[in-house]
Amino acid sequence: MPALPSPRFLARVAATLALAWLAAQLCLALHTPLPWMLGPLISVSLASMAGAPTQSWTKLRNLGQWTIGAGLGLYFTPAVMELIAGLWWAIALAVGWALLLGWAFGCWLYRVQAPSMLKQPGMSAARLRATTYFAGAIGAASEMTLLAEREQARTDLVAASHSLRLLIVTVSIPFALQWAGLHGEPGLAAPGIRVVQWPGLAWLAVATGLGALLMLGLKRANPWFLGALTVAMGLTLAGIELSAVPQWLTNVAQLAIGVSLGVRFRREFVHTAPRWLAMVALGTLGLMAICAAFAWLLHRGTDLPWVTLLLGTSPGGITEMAITAKVLQLGVPVVTAFQVCRLVAVLLLVAPLYRGLERRLNRPALQP
């Protein structure tokens, strides 16, 4: 039986949640975008970097991802899936683009960091290549860090890179979209079922919870989100309308996810290779600009709103971009489909591609 959390741990969690709730209330008063996620994320990040004893509870984060996944699955009606099926070529193109862009970002990081980092003790060219490759890959932070560890990379730098990239993308894109007044496709903004019903909500929770547990047992990435999403999608496609997810529950889920992101930025984070963090921040801004141009090209080929495709192809996390689409009503199913397919492809392909590139690089030259 797992040990119960200590009173000190629970007190820190409670204090952090209180700070996050107050920040969300302030954002609501200021009419900022995504107040229930960005308020907690920004406030907890600042408090953590200032040295405050902030604390996130993994169980609450899992519940948050479970709730968001179940809610997003309700958008995938048969008509929406028919639209997405017709976009298979655009999704495949976006997956290939993400892999290429991540590789190019890693190459750029290697080029700008090599002169200084290769002088550090224990840092070989091969280890730096592994570090920059997995730091540049557009994938989930925890999974990329694990893959980097297997290749003897600097996991602290890889984790810092993904955390900073996620923070920049998650904060900047919603503010930019609200400021520009951009909107998506109204027909894709609402889920198939909009009424909260009892006991339908309980049955939805049971079904999506079992899906999450199955994904967890299979050791899949992001199991609480993807498991709940998959089951809710299946129910919606089958025409089984159990219940909508209450808005207050969605708000709580966003708060829990914002806190879980914010606690990553401890005081040590600021002192983690300042030049490395500066280059990652600069590169992330470049990635966002390039992805925006790519989304515009897809918009020209699909006639879908550019802003929807921007979220679908942006270098952010799947949960955060899906929440952004949901709150700002920007084509939730399309964004989710693009992000899910990219996540799966990156997890399956990024490590084999790295090993293939390394074998080619280390292949001895042919003798004349």
QUIURTA-V456591 format. One record per backbone hydrogen bond with DSSP energy under -1.0 kcal/mol. CO is the residue of the C=O (numbers start at 1). NH is the residue of the N-H. E is the energy in kcal/mol with one decimal. If there is no record, write none. Layout:
co;nh;e
CO;NH;E
CO;NH;E
This chain:
co;nh;e
6;10;-2.4
7;11;-2.3
8;12;-2.1
9;13;-2.4
10;14;-2.6
11;15;-2.4
12;16;-2.4
13;17;-2.6
14;18;-2.2
15;19;-2.2
16;20;-2.5
17;21;-2.6
18;22;-2.3
19;23;-2.3
20;24;-2.2
21;25;-2.2
22;26;-2.1
23;27;-2.3
24;28;-2.2
25;29;-2.1
26;30;-1.9
27;32;-2.2
34;37;-1.3
34;38;-3.0
35;39;-1.1
37;41;-2.3
38;42;-2.8
39;43;-2.3
40;44;-2.5
41;45;-2.0
42;46;-2.3
43;47;-2.3
44;48;-2.6
45;49;-2.5
46;50;-1.4
47;52;-2.6
48;51;-1.4
52;54;-2.2
57;61;-1.9
58;62;-2.7
59;63;-2.1
60;64;-2.2
61;65;-2.5
62;66;-2.5
63;67;-2.4
64;68;-2.4
65;69;-2.7
66;70;-2.3
67;71;-2.3
68;72;-2.4
69;73;-1.8
72;75;-1.8
73;76;-1.3
74;192;-2.8
75;77;-2.0
77;81;-2.6
78;82;-2.0
79;83;-1.7
80;84;-2.4
81;85;-2.7
82;86;-1.4
84;87;-1.5
85;88;-1.3
87;91;-2.4
88;92;-2.7
89;93;-2.2
90;94;-2.2
91;95;-2.2
92;96;-2.3
93;97;-2.3
94;98;-2.3
95;99;-2.1
96;100;-2.3
97;101;-2.9
98;102;-2.5
99;103;-2.0
100;104;-2.4
101;105;-2.5
102;106;-2.2
103;107;-2.3
104;108;-2.3
105;109;-2.4
106;110;-2.4
107;111;-2.3
108;112;-2.3
109;113;-2.0
110;114;-2.4
113;117;-2.9
114;118;-2.0
117;120;-1.5
120;123;-1.7
124;128;-2.3
125;129;-2.3
126;130;-2.1
127;131;-2.2
128;132;-2.8
129;133;-2.3
130;134;-2.1
131;135;-1.7
132;136;-1.7
133;137;-1.3
137;139;-1.6
140;144;-2.6
141;145;-2.3
142;146;-1.9
143;147;-2.4
144;148;-2.3
145;149;-2.0
146;150;-1.5
148;153;-2.5
149;152;-1.5
153;155;-1.2
154;158;-1.9
155;159;-2.8
156;160;-2.0
157;161;-2.2
158;162;-2.2
159;163;-2.4
160;164;-2.4
161;165;-2.4
162;166;-2.4
163;167;-2.2
164;168;-2.6
165;169;-2.5
166;170;-2.7
167;171;-2.1
168;172;-2.5
169;173;-1.8
171;175;-1.2
172;176;-2.5
173;177;-2.7
174;178;-2.5
175;179;-2.5
176;180;-2.1
177;181;-1.0
177;182;-1.7
185;188;-1.7
186;189;-1.7
195;244;-1.8
197;201;-2.5
199;203;-2.2
200;204;-2.4
201;205;-2.3
202;206;-2.3
203;207;-2.6
204;208;-2.6
205;209;-2.1
206;210;-2.2
207;211;-1.7
208;212;-2.2
209;213;-2.4
210;214;-2.2
211;215;-2.2
212;216;-2.3
213;217;-2.5
214;218;-2.0
215;220;-2.5
216;219;-1.1
222;226;-2.7
223;227;-2.4
225;229;-2.5
226;230;-2.6
227;231;-1.9
228;232;-2.4
229;233;-2.5
230;234;-2.3
231;235;-2.4
232;236;-2.3
233;237;-2.7
234;238;-1.7
235;240;-2.6
236;239;-1.4
246;250;-1.8
247;251;-2.4
248;252;-2.1
249;253;-2.2
250;254;-2.3
251;255;-2.2
252;256;-2.4
253;257;-2.2
254;258;-2.7
255;259;-2.3
256;260;-2.1
257;261;-1.7
258;262;-2.2
259;263;-2.1
261;264;-1.1
262;265;-1.4
264;266;-1.6
266;269;-1.1
269;272;-1.4
271;273;-1.1
273;277;-2.1
274;278;-2.3
275;279;-2.3
276;280;-2.3
277;281;-2.5
278;282;-2.4
279;283;-2.9
280;284;-2.5
281;285;-1.8
282;286;-1.8
283;287;-2.6
284;288;-2.5
285;289;-1.9
286;290;-2.5
287;291;-2.9
288;292;-1.9
289;293;-1.7
290;294;-2.3
291;295;-2.6
292;296;-1.7
293;297;-1.7
294;298;-2.2
295;299;-2.4
296;300;-1.8
297;301;-1.3
298;302;-1.9
299;303;-2.4
305;309;-1.8
306;310;-2.1
307;311;-1.7
308;312;-1.9
309;313;-1.8
317;321;-2.6
318;322;-2.2
319;323;-2.3
320;324;-2.1
321;325;-2.3
322;326;-2.4
323;327;-2.9
324;328;-2.3
325;330;-2.7
331;335;-2.2
332;336;-2.8
333;337;-2.7
334;338;-2.4
335;339;-2.4
336;340;-3.0
337;341;-2.2
338;342;-2.0
339;343;-2.4
340;344;-2.5
341;345;-2.3
342;346;-2.7
343;347;-2.3
344;348;-1.9
345;349;-2.5
346;350;-2.4
349;353;-2.5
350;354;-1.7
351;355;-2.3
352;356;-2.3
353;357;-2.4
354;358;-2.5
355;359;-2.4
356;360;-2.1
357;361;-2.3
358;362;-2.4
